[in-house]
């Protein structure tokens, strides 16, 4: 049986999604729980290889198992064994050709900025605190230059042998009270790409770089031209989209 699952996690305690030799990861914890419940050594595949400290409300994983009982029982058993900061939100059978990463059409990430003079102790793990005023209209204008197919080398690096070309499908920047939400949807993302984009976007919000200057950073294909890499805790993988036939 081939299964797909939607997973939510708080990435604070973890060295990212992908299994590592000496660090605790999301993949390791889920695979340990699966082995305990199914008595099988199961390897999962994730749609996004989130970095250390990055959160997810819509990560998708895929795996195969010989489980014969109702999937609701498997989901309950896994959630009973998983740490408090990881949960299986949905679990369903998927076609055999489903691949959590390769079958995905797009990923949606949200970066959250807490924007007021006084910090928020309750938001410290999930939002980047920014004290100064930000020009949201200029930030929105700058984000528009990302739409389409571009070489995003200024904002991230590809895996060995990979390309830095990506297609940005949607961008958005909205304020709700003291929070600023920056949403980016692309077919795929480079390592640390969102955090680098938002770090450069803050320069636009502060008036240090114009929207045209932001576009020039993109076109330069030079990481040294971009702004600071923002902390991981403000970033969350919120959704992964697939063709309808996978029903996940």
C-alpha positions in Angstrom: 0.0 0.0 0.0 1.3 3.4 -1.0 0.3 6.3 1.3 0.5 10.0 1.4 0.3 12.1 4.5 0.0 15.8 5.4 2.3 16.7 8.3 2.5 19.6 10.7 5.6 20.3 12.8 7.3 22.9 14.9 10.9 22.9 13.6 12.4 24.6 16.6 14.1 21.4 18.1 15.1 19.9 14.8 18.0 20.0 12.4 15.6 20.1 9.4 13.4 17.6 7.7 15.9 15.3 6.1 17.6 12.6 8.1 21.2 13.3 9.3 23.8 11.2 11.0 24.3 13.2 14.2 21.3 15.5 14.5 17.6 14.9 15.3 15.3 15.5 12.3 11.6 15.3 11.4 12.2 12.4 9.0 14.0 10.4 11.6 11.2 10.8 14.2 8.4 9.8 11.7 10.4 6.8 10.5 11.0 5.7 14.1 7.2 5.9 14.8 6.4 4.0 11.6 8.8 1.2 12.5 7.4 0.9 15.9 3.8 0.7 14.7 4.2 -1.3 11.5 7.2 -3.4 12.5 8.7 -2.4 9.1 11.7 -0.3 8.2 10.1 2.4 6.2 11.7 5.3 4.4 9.6 8.4 3.9 10.0 11.0 1.2 9.1 14.6 1.9 7.9 17.3 -0.5 10.2 19.9 1.0 13.5 19.5 2.6 13.0 22.2 5.2 16.1 23.6 7.0 16.8 23.5 10.7 14.3 25.6 12.6 11.8 25.9 9.8 8.2 24.9 10.5 5.4 23.3 8.5 1.6 23.2 8.5 1.4 21.5 5.1 4.4 19.3 4.6 3.6 16.2 2.5 5.3 12.8 2.8 4.9 9.6 0.9 5.8 6.0 1.9 4.9 2.3 1.3 3.7 -0.1 3.9 2.2 -3.5 4.3 -0.3 -2.2 6.9 -3.6 -4.1 6.6 -5.9 -2.4 9.1 -7.9 0.9 8.7 -5.7 3.9 8.0 -7.4 5.8 10.8 -5.8 3.3 13.3 -2.4 3.9 11.7 -2.8 7.7 12.0 -3.9 7.5 15.6 -1.0 5.1 16.5 1.6 7.3 14.8 0.3 10.5 16.5 0.4 8.7 19.9 4.1 7.9 19.4 5.4 11.0 17.7 6.9 13.8 19.7 4.6 16.6 20.8 5.8 18.9 18.1 5.0 16.6 15.1 1.6 15.5 14.0 0.0 13.6 11.1 -2.9 15.7 10.0 -4.2 13.6 7.1 -3.4 10.1 5.9 -4.7 8.5 2.7 -3.9 5.9 0.0 -2.4 7.3 -3.2 -1.5 5.9 -6.6 1.7 3.9 -6.8 3.3 6.5 -9.0 2.9 9.2 -6.4 6.1 10.8 -5.3 5.9 13.5 -2.6 8.6 15.6 -4.1 8.7 14.8 -7.8 4.9 14.8 -8.3 4.4 18.2 -6.6 3.3 21.1 -8.8 4.1 23.8 -6.3 5.1 24.7 -2.8 3.8 27.6 -0.7 6.0 29.2 2.0 5.0 31.9 4.4 7.5 34.2 6.2 6.1 36.0 9.2 7.5 39.3 10.5 6.3 40.7 13.9 6.5 44.4 13.3 6.3 46.6 16.4 8.8 48.3 18.8 8.3 45.8 21.6 9.0 42.1 21.1 6.3 39.5 21.6 7.4 36.6 23.9 4.6 34.5 22.5 5.7 35.0 18.9 9.4 34.6 19.3 9.5 31.0 17.9 7.3 31.7 14.9 8.0 35.3 13.7 11.0 37.5 13.0 10.8 40.6 15.2 11.4 43.8 13.3 11.2 47.1 15.1 11.2 49.8 12.4 8.5 50.9 10.0 8.2 49.2 6.7 6.8 50.4 3.4 4.5 47.6 2.4 3.5 49.1 -1.0 7.2 49.3 -2.0 7.7 45.7 -0.8 4.7 44.5 -2.9 6.0 46.3 -6.0 9.4 44.6 -5.5 7.8 41.2 -5.1 6.1 41.5 -8.4 9.4 41.3 -10.2 9.8 37.7 -9.0 6.8 36.4 -11.0 7.7 34.1 -13.8 10.7 31.9 -14.7 14.0 33.4 -13.5 17.5 32.4 -12.4 17.3 32.9 -8.6 21.1 32.5 -8.0 21.1 35.8 -6.1 18.8 34.3 -3.5 19.9 30.7 -3.1 22.0 27.8 -4.2 21.1 24.7 -6.1 22.1 21.2 -4.9 25.2 19.8 -6.6 24.6 19.6 -10.3 21.2 21.3 -10.1 19.9 24.4 -11.7 19.0 27.8 -10.1 16.2 28.4 -12.5 12.8 28.4 -10.8 9.2 29.6 -11.7 7.6 31.9 -9.2 3.8 31.4 -9.5 2.4 33.7 -6.8 3.6 36.4 -4.4 1.8 38.3 -1.7 2.6 40.7 1.2 -0.1 41.6 3.7 -0.3 43.2 7.1 -2.6 41.9 9.8 -2.2 44.0 13.0 1.4 43.7 14.1 2.1 40.8 11.7 3.4 41.0 8.1 2.9 37.9 6.1 5.0 37.3 3.0 3.7 34.3 0.9 5.7 32.8 -2.0 4.5 30.0 -4.3 6.9 28.4 -6.8 7.3 25.1 -8.6 10.3 24.6 -6.3 12.7 26.6 -4.1 16.5 26.8 -3.8 18.1 26.2 -0.4 17.5 29.3 1.8 15.8 31.1 -1.1 12.7 32.4 0.8 14.8 33.7 3.7 17.2 35.5 1.4 14.3 37.0 -0.7 12.6 38.4 2.5 15.9 39.6 3.9 16.4 41.7 0.7 12.7 42.7 0.7 13.3 44.3 4.1 15.9 46.6 2.6 13.1 47.8 0.2 10.7 48.2 3.1 13.3 50.3 4.9 13.9 52.5 1.9 17.5 51.4 1.4 16.8 49.6 -1.9 14.1 50.6 -4.4 11.8 48.1 -6.1 13.8 48.6 -9.2 17.0 47.9 -7.2 15.4 44.7 -5.9 14.8 43.6 -9.5 18.4 44.4 -10.3 19.5 42.1 -7.5 17.5 39.3 -9.0 18.9 39.9 -12.4 22.5 40.1 -11.1 22.5 36.3 -10.3 25.0 37.2 -7.5 24.4 36.1 -3.9 26.6 39.0 -2.6 24.1 41.5 -3.9 21.2 40.2 -1.8 20.3 41.2 1.8 20.8 39.3 5.0 19.6 35.7 5.4 16.7 36.0 7.9 16.3 33.5 10.8 14.7 30.2 10.1 12.0 30.4 12.8 9.9 32.9 10.8 9.5 30.5 7.9 6.7 27.9 7.4 5.9 25.5 4.6 2.1 25.9 4.4 1.0 23.9 1.3 2.1 21.5 -1.4 0.0 21.2 -4.5 -0.4 18.1 -6.7 -2.4 17.1 -9.8 -6.0 16.3 -8.8 -5.7 12.6 -9.5 -3.5 12.2 -6.4 -6.3 13.5 -4.2 -3.9 14.8 -1.5 
